[in-house]
């Protein structure tokens, strides 16, 4: 028997851990973690070990299929017919060719960040000319964290520095315990930090995996995270007087003078914001080298106008949120808020420094982390921004022990670094790929919509696909005179995971005359396809980008890395590499040269490695050229196949970029006022009723629809979503090993507080009805004390019925299906769909 081990990258979630795959006589018989890989250091999670079962799934697609039933619906049988690749590609290019003169009629759903497909599909859509490119996963994922991080940290995401942190507050996230990029790396860091004595406080409606490892779990009413944060800020700034004055003076816009209408006072010649220099009692432009002591408190006269530093406005603003008032909003006791704030303020150690590799750095060993929970609300931007401000006012950003920005900077194999822009503030986040990133600063000028996703009406948002089911109901209401006519999608299950109310998504998909995409198995999204193309598993494919290590790697001084995925076994006959399929479609459409140009730019391809116009390449040739361009002539694909990955040590400047960024961080979002005024002109001109309550420079707490609905509309509970460490989206839901884990751990049940269950006559394991304003489903009750008494907790991404997923059928609840999808539940800053919903539970 011939045996060998193949070094490659896991694809059971977006992390991309390094793995060693055992192959015996062409059959994969085992998967282990690669101990030489810094992403996971030999660790593996349950998902990764179960990947073997996905490879040998008997329900996999192995040939292109076409629909023969013209009627489409959630439960319509497409009546598939196997077809040749030639027929599939000819049909696809014919339908794309029909809209070639009006390319905005194409919608590309590209999310599939396991490998190259994400970038290649976006490049194909761009070469075609459509603006409708969906590069994100869900109706909340990344809606706030990415744009906020780019202008307040410099990178794609944030990550607590577990190497030096002593006090960590997690709000609406299970960071390093059940979720997040670099999961298997930070999982060990979290365990070591806790063993070292770091205090972990988890603020979450659900007492889940993170709460089980915490020193303290603080149940909070859903949608009130900003009130909790504003209460902490009040205690820090006004009761305890704890803030990093020097950092605020010189590294933020805290000293920028703000006039009576909320705008900066500006120098009449340069237009730059003014500050008041207390050293000589004069107003100066913020970057005047003569400035010695920028004032961040007080009130000053300037040419007849009263002006105050923006930090003074912040301090005054948060006085509205004393812990006693915050308790009424959040249900968190005032004494708990006050104690946590003071403990945090003591632990953050304002003024402390440390030496690291001969470099003196600020030391701020305390931080607040947040992610999906706070951003998934109607007012999700400000729910999240208030939390970020806690880190900024204490100087705990991109320094040891504080909150770090992921993938923000590097020196090898290229130089990428965050940079300042408008008003001296951080504007251009760092990214190893020279691609546009979501900008909430300074934003874009609003205009009447041309795009079906209404991007023009959301000038501060990173992406916009949540609007598509709404606009498709009545395009004319938004001034649109066309519809999406062709949709191309990745193998992910966007129907269940990317939107809310699936009946609305059904109607949206029914308006699209031609849908095609990839599939590993027939999932619910594929039920609407006209043509499905078979897709290889991660153990059968090549990828230059293997996971999100380029976006959400581990932080600190651990090595940077790059791994190229290679197949452990060949894909079944009839399955083609997706990159080659995409190139073939581009060639048939006559846009291959434009596609090459976009890939060359996106992947920093330089002569002599660029993809040349007029030539055709195999996927292995493309990846070989990319690898040699990035890492040197001797490190092509063959080198990566033998060695697995490149490791590059990070120096102190790369690991802790805070002192080395030539830009300021904001505590006051002046540009929100201008964008709001511009948008009002547009919406008034269109006759639209619009909510501008979030277009303010300082965060407020505003209630979600569910917060008030439970008091008046016959609903008595609020449903929220949470994650499992062994389930990623709808990946692997038909995997028998993962299914067994879910069965044994009760993952398919919905969490109900024991007091509520007793009052309703519900016992653990009972079948109950779970009803929202848009959906009514059967569920199994999991009675527990580990949930806020006003909340129902729904985990994972379940509720499948597709015939290609027989193991997953009829198990659990699809949370998104419960969510009303309407403009009144969309965050007007980020486009996040409100992910808390009023429900009733009964037998």
C-alpha positions in Angstrom: 0.0 0.0 0.0 1.3 3.4 -1.0 1.0 6.0 1.7 2.0 9.7 1.8 1.3 12.9 3.8 0.2 16.0 1.9 0.7 19.5 3.4 -2.3 21.7 2.6 -4.9 24.0 4.2 -8.2 23.2 5.9 -11.3 24.5 4.3 -14.0 23.7 6.8 -14.3 27.3 7.8 -12.6 30.6 6.7 -9.6 30.3 9.1 -7.4 28.1 6.9 -5.5 26.0 9.4 -2.4 24.1 8.3 -3.1 20.4 8.0 -1.3 17.1 7.1 -3.5 14.8 5.1 -2.7 11.1 5.0 -3.4 9.4 1.6 -3.3 5.6 1.2 -3.6 4.3 -2.3 -5.3 7.5 -3.4 -7.8 7.6 -0.5 -7.7 10.1 2.3 -7.6 8.2 5.5 -6.7 10.9 8.1 -6.2 14.6 8.7 -3.9 16.1 11.4 -2.9 19.6 12.3 0.5 20.8 11.0 2.7 21.6 14.0 4.8 23.9 11.8 1.9 26.2 10.9 1.6 29.3 13.0 -2.1 29.6 12.2 -3.0 26.6 14.4 0.4 25.2 15.7 -0.8 21.6 15.1 -4.2 22.1 16.7 -7.4 21.1 15.0 -11.1 21.6 15.8 -13.9 19.2 15.3 -14.9 20.8 12.0 -11.4 20.2 10.6 -11.3 16.6 11.7 -14.7 16.0 10.1 -13.6 17.3 6.7 -12.9 13.8 5.6 -16.6 13.1 5.6 -17.3 16.0 3.2 -14.8 14.6 0.7 -16.7 11.2 0.5 -20.2 12.6 0.8 -22.3 10.3 -1.4 -24.6 13.2 -2.4 -21.9 15.3 -4.0 -22.4 16.9 -7.4 -20.0 15.4 -10.0 -21.4 16.8 -13.3 -23.2 20.0 -14.4 -26.9 20.0 -14.0 -29.7 22.0 -15.7 -33.2 22.7 -14.4 -36.1 21.4 -16.5 -38.9 22.7 -14.2 -39.3 26.4 -15.1 -41.2 27.0 -11.8 -39.0 28.1 -9.0 -39.7 28.1 -5.2 -38.5 27.1 -1.8 -40.0 23.6 -2.2 -40.1 23.2 -6.0 -38.3 20.3 -7.5 -36.0 21.6 -10.2 -36.1 18.2 -12.0 -32.4 18.2 -12.7 -30.9 16.9 -15.9 -27.3 16.0 -16.2 -25.6 17.9 -19.1 -22.1 18.3 -20.5 -19.7 21.0 -19.6 -20.0 22.4 -23.1 -23.7 22.8 -22.9 -23.4 24.4 -19.4 -20.8 26.9 -20.4 -22.4 27.7 -23.7 -25.7 28.4 -22.0 -24.1 30.5 -19.3 -22.2 32.7 -21.8 -25.2 33.1 -24.0 -27.3 34.4 -21.0 -24.4 36.7 -19.9 -23.9 37.9 -23.4 -27.6 38.9 -23.6 -27.0 41.6 -20.9 -23.5 42.5 -22.0 -24.6 46.0 -23.0 -26.2 46.6 -19.6 -23.8 44.8 -17.2 -25.4 46.1 -14.0 -28.1 43.4 -14.6 -25.6 40.8 -13.3 -25.4 40.1 -9.6 -22.4 38.2 -8.3 -22.5 36.5 -4.9 -18.8 35.8 -4.4 -18.5 35.0 -0.7 -16.5 31.8 -0.4 -13.3 32.8 1.4 -12.0 29.3 1.8 -9.9 29.9 -1.3 -9.4 31.8 -4.5 -13.0 31.7 -5.7 -13.9 34.8 -3.7 -11.3 37.0 -5.5 -11.7 35.4 -8.9 -15.5 35.8 -9.0 -15.2 39.4 -7.9 -12.7 40.0 -10.7 -14.9 38.3 -13.2 -17.8 40.5 -12.2 -15.6 43.6 -12.4 -14.3 42.7 -15.8 -17.9 42.2 -16.9 -18.8 45.7 -15.6 -21.4 45.1 -12.9 -21.4 47.1 -9.7 -23.4 44.3 -8.0 -20.6 42.4 -6.3 -21.4 40.7 -3.0 -18.2 40.0 -1.2 -19.6 39.3 2.3 -21.4 36.5 4.0 -24.4 37.5 6.0 -26.8 40.3 6.7 -24.6 41.4 9.6 -21.1 40.0 9.1 -18.5 42.7 8.8 -21.1 45.5 8.4 -19.5 47.6 11.2 -16.3 46.0 12.4 -14.4 46.3 9.1 -15.1 50.0 8.2 -14.7 51.0 11.9 -11.4 49.1 12.2 -10.0 50.7 9.0 -10.5 54.2 10.4 -9.8 53.5 14.0 -7.2 50.8 14.0 -5.9 50.4 10.4 -6.7 46.8 9.6 -9.5 44.5 8.6 -10.6 43.2 12.0 -9.7 43.6 15.7 -8.2 41.1 18.1 -7.3 41.5 21.8 -3.6 41.1 22.5 -3.9 37.9 24.6 -0.1 37.9 25.1 -0.2 40.8 27.5 -3.8 41.5 28.3 -4.9 41.4 32.0 -8.5 42.4 31.7 -10.7 41.5 28.8 -14.4 42.4 28.2 -16.1 40.5 25.4 -19.4 42.1 24.3 -21.5 40.0 21.9 -18.7 37.9 20.8 -17.2 34.5 21.7 -13.7 35.5 20.6 -11.1 32.8 21.0 -13.5 30.4 22.5 -16.1 29.6 19.8 -15.4 32.0 16.9 -13.1 34.4 15.0 -10.3 34.2 12.5 -7.1 32.3 13.5 -9.4 30.4 15.9 -7.1 27.5 16.7 -4.2 29.8 17.4 -6.1 32.3 19.6 -7.9 29.5 21.4 -4.5 28.4 22.9 -3.6 32.1 23.6 -6.9 32.5 25.4 -6.3 29.5 27.6 -2.8 30.6 28.4 -4.0 34.2 29.2 -6.6 32.9 31.6 -4.1 30.6 33.2 -1.8 33.6 33.6 -4.5 35.4 35.5 -6.2 37.6 32.9 -9.8 38.4 34.0 -12.4 37.6 31.4 -15.8 39.3 31.5 -18.4 38.3 29.0 -21.4 40.6 28.3 -23.9 38.7 26.3 -27.6 37.7 26.4 -26.5 34.1 26.0 -24.4 32.3 28.6 -22.7 30.3 25.9 -19.2 28.9 25.3 -17.5 32.2 26.1 -19.5 32.7 29.2 -18.6 29.2 30.4 -14.9 30.1 30.4 -15.4 33.6 31.9 -14.7 34.9 35.4 -18.0 36.7 35.1 -21.0 36.5 32.8 -23.1 39.6 32.6 -26.5 38.9 30.9 -27.7 41.9 28.9 -30.9 42.8 27.1 -30.4 42.5 23.4 -29.7 45.7 21.4 -28.4 47.7 24.4 -24.7 47.3 24.0 -24.2 51.0 23.3 -25.9 52.0 26.5 -23.6 49.6 28.4 -20.6 51.1 26.7 -21.8 54.7 27.3 -22.3 53.9 30.9 -18.7 52.6 31.2 -17.5 55.7 29.4 -19.3 57.9 31.8 -17.7 56.2 34.8 -14.3 56.3 33.3 -14.4 59.9 32.1 -16.5 61.6 34.6 -16.5 59.6 37.8 -13.1 58.0 37.9 -11.2 60.5 35.6 -9.4 57.6 33.8 -8.3 58.4 30.3 -5.1 58.6 28.4 -4.6 62.4 28.1 -1.3 62.4 26.2 -2.7 59.8 23.7 -5.9 61.8 23.2 -4.0 65.1 22.8 -1.5 63.9 20.1 -2.9 60.8 18.6 -6.6 61.5 18.2 -9.0 64.4 17.2 -9.9 64.9 20.8 -8.4 68.4 20.7 -10.1 69.5 17.5 -12.3 72.5 18.3 -16.0 72.1 17.5 -18.3 75.0 17.0 -21.9 75.5 18.0 -23.2 73.6 14.9 -21.2 70.5 15.5 -18.5 71.2 12.9 -14.8 71.7 13.4 -13.5 75.2 13.5 -11.1 75.5 10.5 -8.3 77.6 9.5 -9.6 80.0 6.8 -6.5 79.5 4.6 -5.6 75.8 4.8 -9.1 74.5 5.8 -7.5 72.4 8.5 -9.2 71.8 11.9 -8.0 74.1 14.7 -7.0 73.2 18.2 -6.4 75.4 21.3 -2.8 75.3 22.5 -2.9 75.8 26.2 0.9 76.5 26.3 0.5 80.0 24.7 -3.3 80.3 24.8 -3.7 80.5 21.0 -5.6 78.6 18.3 -3.4 76.7 15.8 -4.0 74.2 13.1 -3.8 70.7 14.5 -0.5 69.7 12.8 1.4 72.9 13.5 4.8 71.7 14.8 4.7 74.6 17.3 1.8 73.0 19.2 2.9 72.0 22.7 -0.2 71.4 24.9 -3.4 70.7 22.9 -6.4 71.4 25.1 -9.0 68.6 25.3 -11.2 70.3 27.9 -12.7 73.7 28.4 -14.5 76.3 26.3 -12.9 78.9 24.0 -13.9 81.9 22.0 -12.7 82.1 18.4 -13.7 85.0 16.2 -17.0 85.4 18.1 -17.8 81.6 18.2 -17.9 79.5 21.2 -15.9 76.3 20.6 -15.0 73.2 22.7 -12.6 70.3 22.1 -14.4 67.2 20.8 -13.3 65.3 23.8 -15.0 67.8 26.1 -18.2 67.1 24.0 -17.8 63.4 24.5 -17.4 63.7 28.2 -20.5 65.9 28.4 -22.4 63.5 26.1 -21.8 60.4 28.2 -23.1 62.2 31.4 -26.5 61.3 30.0 -25.7 57.6 30.7 -25.1 57.2 34.4 -25.2 53.5 35.4 -28.6 53.9 37.1 -30.1 55.0 33.8 -28.2 52.3 31.9 -29.5 49.6 34.2 -33.1 50.5 33.2 -32.1 50.1 29.5 -29.8 47.0 29.7 -31.0 45.2 32.9 -27.4 45.1 34.0 -27.2 46.3 37.6 -25.7 49.8 38.0 -23.2 48.5 40.6 -22.0 45.9 38.1 -21.5 48.5 35.4 -19.7 50.8 37.8 -17.5 48.0 39.1 -16.5 46.7 35.7 -15.6 50.2 34.5 -13.4 50.9 37.5 -11.8 47.4 37.3 -11.1 48.1 33.6 -9.7 51.6 34.3 -7.4 50.2 36.9 -6.2 47.3 34.8 -5.5 49.5 31.7 -2.6 51.2 33.5 -2.6 54.6 31.9 1.0 55.9 31.5 2.6 52.4 31.8 5.3 51.3 29.3 7.2 48.2 28.5 10.3 47.2 26.6 10.0 44.7 23.8 13.0 43.8 21.7 14.7 47.0 22.8 11.8 49.2 21.9 9.8 51.1 24.5 6.1 50.8 23.9 3.0 52.0 25.8 1.5 49.2 27.8 -2.4 49.1 28.1 -3.2 45.6 29.3 -7.0 45.9 29.1 -9.5 46.1 26.2 -13.0 45.6 25.0 -13.8 43.3 22.1 -17.0 43.1 20.1 -18.2 41.6 16.8 -21.4 40.1 15.4 -23.6 40.8 18.4 -23.5 44.6 18.7 -23.3 45.2 14.9 -26.3 43.1 14.1 -28.9 45.8 15.0 -30.9 48.6 13.4 -28.6 51.0 15.1 -25.6 48.6 14.8 -23.0 51.2 13.9 -23.4 53.2 17.1 -24.0 50.0 19.2 -20.4 49.1 18.2 -18.7 52.5 18.0 -19.4 53.3 21.6 -17.6 50.1 22.6 -14.6 51.0 20.4 -14.4 54.4 22.1 -13.6 52.7 25.4 -10.4 51.4 23.9 -9.5 54.7 22.2 -10.0 57.0 25.2 -7.7 54.7 27.3 -5.1 54.5 24.6 -5.5 50.7 24.3 -5.3 50.5 20.6 -2.5 48.7 18.7 -0.2 48.5 21.8 0.7 45.6 24.0 -2.2 44.3 26.0 -4.8 46.3 24.1 -7.0 45.8 21.1 -4.9 45.1 17.9 -5.9 45.6 14.3 -5.5 42.5 12.2 -3.4 42.4 9.0 -3.0 46.2 9.2 0.7 46.4 8.4 3.7 44.4 7.1 7.1 44.8 5.6 7.5 41.5 3.7 6.9 40.2 1.0 5.6 43.8 0.4 5.2 46.9 2.4 1.7 47.7 3.4 0.8 50.2 6.1 -2.2 52.3 7.3 -2.0 56.0 6.4 -3.6 59.3 7.3 -5.8 61.4 5.0 -8.6 63.9 5.5 -8.1 66.2 8.5 -5.0 64.1 9.6 -7.2 61.2 10.5 -6.6 57.5 9.7 -8.2 57.0 6.3 -6.4 54.4 4.4 -6.3 51.0 6.1 -3.5 48.6 5.4 -4.1 45.6 3.2 -1.6 43.2 1.7 -3.8 43.2 -1.5 -4.1 46.6 -3.1 -7.9 46.5 -3.2 -10.6 49.0 -2.2 -11.7 48.5 1.4 -15.0 49.5 3.1 -14.7 53.2 4.2 -16.9 54.8 6.7 -14.4 57.7 6.7 -14.7 60.1 4.9 -17.5 58.2 3.1 -19.0 58.9 -0.3 -21.3 61.6 -1.6 -24.9 60.4 -1.7 -26.7 60.4 -5.1 -29.9 59.0 -6.5 -29.5 55.3 -6.8 -28.4 53.5 -10.0 -27.6 50.3 -8.2 -30.3 47.8 -7.2 -28.7 47.5 -3.7 -29.1 51.3 -3.1 -25.4 51.8 -2.3 -25.8 55.5 -3.2 -28.1 56.0 -0.2 -25.7 54.5 2.3 -22.6 56.7 1.9 -20.8 55.2 5.0 -21.6 51.5 4.5 -19.1 48.8 3.4 -21.6 46.6 1.5 -25.2 46.6 0.6 -26.7 43.3 -0.4 -29.2 43.3 2.4 -31.3 45.8 0.5 -31.8 43.6 -2.6 -34.9 41.7 -1.4 -36.4 45.1 -0.4 -35.8 46.9 -3.7 -36.8 43.9 -5.8 -40.3 44.2 -4.4 -40.8 47.5 -6.1 -37.7 48.9 -8.0 -39.7 51.9 -9.2 -40.1 53.2 -5.7 -36.4 53.7 -5.6 -36.2 55.3 -9.0 -34.9 52.1 -10.7 -36.2 51.0 -14.1 -34.5 47.6 -14.4 -34.1 44.3 -12.5 -31.3 41.8 -11.9 -31.5 39.4 -14.8 -28.5 37.0 -14.1 -27.1 35.8 -10.8 -23.8 34.0 -10.4 -23.1 32.5 -7.0 -20.3 30.7 -5.1 -21.1 27.3 -3.5 -22.2 28.9 -0.2 -25.8 28.9 0.9 -26.8 32.5 0.5 -30.5 31.8 0.6 -30.3 30.7 4.3 -27.3 32.7 5.4 -27.1 36.0 3.6 -30.5 37.7 4.2 -33.4 37.6 6.5 -37.0 36.6 5.8 -36.6 33.7 3.3 -40.0 34.3 1.8 -38.8 37.7 0.6 -35.6 36.1 -0.6 -37.7 33.5 -2.5 -39.5 36.3 -4.2 -36.3 38.1 -5.0 -34.7 35.0 -6.6 -37.9 34.4 -8.5 -37.5 37.8 -10.2 -34.1 36.7 -11.7 -34.6 35.0 -15.0 -31.3 33.1 -15.0 -29.3 31.9 -12.0 -26.2 29.8 -12.1 -23.5 28.9 -9.7 -21.3 26.3 -8.0 -22.4 23.5 -5.7 -20.7 20.7 -3.7 -24.1 19.4 -2.8 -27.6 20.6 -3.7 -28.4 23.1 -1.0 -31.4 25.5 -0.7 -29.8 28.2 -2.9 -29.1 25.7 -5.7 -32.9 24.9 -5.8 -33.3 28.2 -7.6 -30.4 27.6 -10.1 -31.0 27.1 -13.8 -27.5 25.5 -14.1 -25.3 24.1 -11.3 -21.6 23.6 -11.8 -19.9 20.9 -9.6 -17.3 22.3 -7.2 -14.3 20.4 -5.7 -13.9 20.1 -1.9 -10.9 21.8 -0.3 -9.0 18.5 -0.3 -9.2 18.4 -4.1 -8.2 22.0 -5.2 -5.5 24.5 -5.6 -5.7 28.0 -4.1 -3.1 30.7 -3.8 -5.2 32.3 -1.1 -6.0 29.5 1.5 -8.4 31.0 4.0 -8.4 34.5 5.7 -4.9 34.5 7.1 -4.3 37.6 5.0 -7.2 39.4 6.7 -7.7 38.0 10.2 -4.5 36.3 11.2 -3.3 35.9 14.8 -1.8 39.2 16.1 1.3 40.1 18.1 4.8 38.9 17.3 4.0 35.4 16.1 5.2 34.8 12.6 3.3 36.0 9.5 2.7 33.2 7.0 1.5 32.3 3.6 0.3 28.8 2.5 -0.7 27.6 -0.9 -3.4 25.0 -0.9 -2.8 21.9 -2.9 -5.1 18.9 -3.5 -4.5 15.8 -1.4 -6.4 13.8 -4.0 -7.7 14.5 -7.5 -11.3 15.7 -7.9 -13.7 13.1 -9.3 -13.9 12.9 -13.1 -16.3 15.5 -14.3 -15.3 18.2 -11.7 -13.1 21.0 -13.0 -11.0 23.5 -11.0 -13.2 26.6 -10.4 -10.4 29.0 -11.5 -10.2 27.4 -14.9 -14.0 27.5 -15.2 -14.0 31.2 -14.5 -11.2 31.8 -17.0 -13.2 29.9 -19.6 -16.3 32.0 -19.0 -14.2 35.2 -19.3 -12.6 34.0 -22.5 -16.0 33.1 -24.1 -17.3 36.5 -23.2 -14.2 38.2 -24.7 -13.2 39.8 -21.3 -10.3 37.5 -20.4 -7.6 40.2 -20.9 -9.5 42.6 -18.6 -9.9 39.7 -16.1 -6.1 39.2 -16.2 -5.5 42.9 -15.8 -7.7 42.9 -12.6 -5.9 39.8 -11.2 -2.5 41.3 -11.9 -3.5 44.3 -9.9 -5.2 42.5 -7.1 -2.3 40.1 -6.5 0.5 42.6 -7.1 1.7 40.7 -10.2 4.8 42.3 -11.8 6.8 41.5 -14.8 7.9 38.8 -15.7 5.1 37.0 -13.8 2.0 38.9 -14.9 -0.7 37.1 -16.7 -0.3 38.1 -20.4 -3.0 39.2 -22.7 -4.0 36.7 -25.3 -2.6 33.7 -23.4 -4.4 30.8 -21.6 -3.2 29.4 -18.4 -4.0 26.4 -16.2 -4.7 27.0 -12.5 -1.3 25.6 -11.5 0.5 27.9 -13.9 -1.3 30.9 -12.5 -0.5 30.0 -8.9 3.1 29.2 -9.7 3.5 32.7 -11.2 1.9 34.3 -8.2 4.1 32.4 -5.8 7.3 33.2 -7.6 6.3 36.9 -7.9 5.7 37.2 -4.2 8.4 35.0 -2.7 11.1 34.7 -5.2 12.0 32.6 -8.2 12.9 29.6 -6.1 9.6 29.4 -4.3 7.0 28.5 -6.9 4.2 26.0 -6.6 6.4 23.0 -6.5 8.3 24.5 -3.5 5.0 25.1 -1.7 3.8 21.6 -2.5 6.9 20.2 -0.7 7.2 22.7 2.1 3.6 23.8 2.7 4.1 27.4 3.7 6.4 30.4 4.1 7.0 31.9 7.6 8.2 35.4 8.1 9.0 36.8 11.5 7.3 40.1 12.5 9.2 42.9 14.2 7.9 45.1 16.9 6.7 47.8 14.5 4.6 45.3 12.6 3.2 43.7 15.7 2.3 46.8 17.6 1.7 49.5 15.0 0.1 52.1 17.2 3.1 54.4 17.8 4.2 54.0 14.2 1.0 55.1 12.4 1.2 58.7 11.1 -2.4 59.4 11.6 -4.9 60.2 14.3 -7.8 58.2 15.5 -11.3 59.7 15.9 -13.3 60.2 19.1 -15.7 62.5 17.2 -17.2 61.7 13.8 -17.8 65.2 12.3 -18.2 63.8 8.8 -21.4 62.1 9.8 -23.1 65.5 9.9 -22.1 66.4 6.4 -23.0 63.0 4.9 -26.4 63.1 6.7 -27.2 66.6 5.3 -26.2 65.5 1.7 -28.3 62.4 2.0 -31.3 64.4 3.2 -31.2 66.4 0.1 -31.3 63.3 -2.0 -34.0 61.5 -0.1 -36.2 64.6 0.1 -35.8 65.0 -3.7 -37.0 61.4 -4.1 -39.9 61.8 -1.7 -38.5 59.1 0.7 -39.1 59.0 4.4 -35.6 58.4 5.9 -34.3 57.9 9.5 -31.3 60.2 10.1 -31.1 59.5 13.9 -27.7 57.7 13.4 -26.1 60.6 11.5 -24.6 62.1 14.6 -20.9 62.5 15.6 -21.3 60.9 19.0 -22.9 57.5 19.7 -26.4 57.3 21.2 -28.4 54.3 22.4 -31.6 53.9 20.3 -33.9 51.0 20.7 -34.3 48.2 18.1 -37.8 47.4 16.9 -37.8 44.2 19.0 -37.0 46.2 22.1 -40.3 48.0 22.0 -42.3 45.4 20.2 -42.2 43.0 23.1 -44.0 45.6 25.1 -46.9 46.2 22.7 -47.4 43.7 19.9 -48.2 40.4 21.7 -44.7 39.1 21.6 -42.9 38.5 25.0 -39.4 37.4 24.1 -36.5 38.5 21.9 -34.7 35.9 19.7 -31.0 36.2 19.2 -28.4 34.1 17.4 -25.1 32.6 18.7 -22.3 30.5 17.3 -21.0 27.0 18.0 -17.3 26.2 17.7 -18.1 23.1 15.6 -20.5 24.7 13.1 -19.5 27.3 10.6 -22.4 28.9 8.7 -24.1 26.1 6.7 -20.7 24.4 6.0 -20.8 20.8 7.0 -24.4 20.7 8.2 -24.8 17.5 6.2 -21.6 16.0 7.7 -22.5 13.0 9.8 -19.7 13.6 12.3 -20.8 17.3 12.9 -24.4 16.2 13.0 -23.6 13.7 15.7 -21.9 16.5 17.7 -25.0 18.7 17.3 -27.3 15.9 18.4 -25.3 15.0 21.5 -24.8 18.6 22.6 -28.4 19.7 22.0 -27.3 22.2 19.4 -30.5 21.8 17.5 -32.6 23.1 20.4 -33.5 26.7 21.2 -32.5 28.1 24.6 -35.3 29.2 26.9 -34.8 30.5 30.5 -36.0 28.0 33.1 -38.2 30.6 34.8 -39.9 31.5 31.5 -40.3 27.8 30.6 -41.9 27.0 33.9 -44.4 29.9 33.5 -45.3 28.6 30.1 -45.5 25.0 31.1 -42.6 24.0 28.9 -40.2 21.2 29.9 -36.7 20.5 28.6 -37.0 18.7 25.3 -40.6 19.7 24.6 -41.6 20.5 21.0 -42.8 24.1 20.9 -43.9 26.7 18.4 -41.5 29.6 17.7 -43.2 32.5 16.0 -41.9 35.8 14.8 -43.7 38.4 12.7 -42.7 36.6 9.5 -42.2 32.9 10.3 -43.6 30.2 12.5 -41.5 27.0 13.0 -41.4 24.0 15.3 -38.5 23.8 17.7 -37.2 21.8 20.6 -36.9 23.6 23.9 -33.6 23.5 25.7 -34.4 24.8 29.2 -31.5 26.5 30.9 -30.5 29.3 33.3 -27.7 30.3 31.0 -29.7 32.9 29.0 -31.2 36.3 29.7 -34.8 35.7 30.9 -36.2 37.9 28.1 -34.4 36.0 25.4 -34.6 32.9 23.2 -31.2 31.7 21.9 -30.9 30.1 18.5 -27.5 28.7 17.5 -25.9 27.6 14.3 -27.4 27.7 10.8 -29.8 24.9 10.6 -33.4 24.3 9.3 -32.5 22.6 6.0 -34.9 20.9 3.6 -32.9 20.6 0.4 -32.8 17.0 -1.0 -29.0 17.1 -1.4 -28.7 17.4 2.4 -30.6 14.5 3.8 -28.8 14.2 7.1 -29.5 17.9 7.9 -33.1 17.9 6.9 -35.6 18.9 9.5 -33.1 19.6 12.2 -32.8 22.8 14.2 -34.0 26.3 13.2 -32.8 28.7 10.6 -32.5 31.9 12.6 -32.4 34.3 9.6 -35.8 33.1 8.4 -37.4 34.7 11.5 -36.1 38.1 10.7 -38.4 40.7 9.1 -36.7 42.3 6.2 -37.9 45.9 5.8 -36.2 49.3 5.7 -37.3 50.1 9.2 -35.0 47.3 10.5 -31.9 48.3 8.4 -29.1 50.2 10.1 -29.0 53.4 8.0 -25.2 53.6 8.5 -24.0 50.1 7.8 -27.0 48.3 6.1 -26.9 45.6 8.8 -30.3 43.8 9.2 -31.5 43.8 12.7 -30.6 40.4 14.2 -32.8 40.5 17.2 -36.5 39.8 16.6 -39.6 39.7 18.8 -41.0 36.2 19.2 -43.5 34.1 21.1 -42.9 30.6 22.2 -45.8 28.2 23.1 -46.7 24.5 23.0 
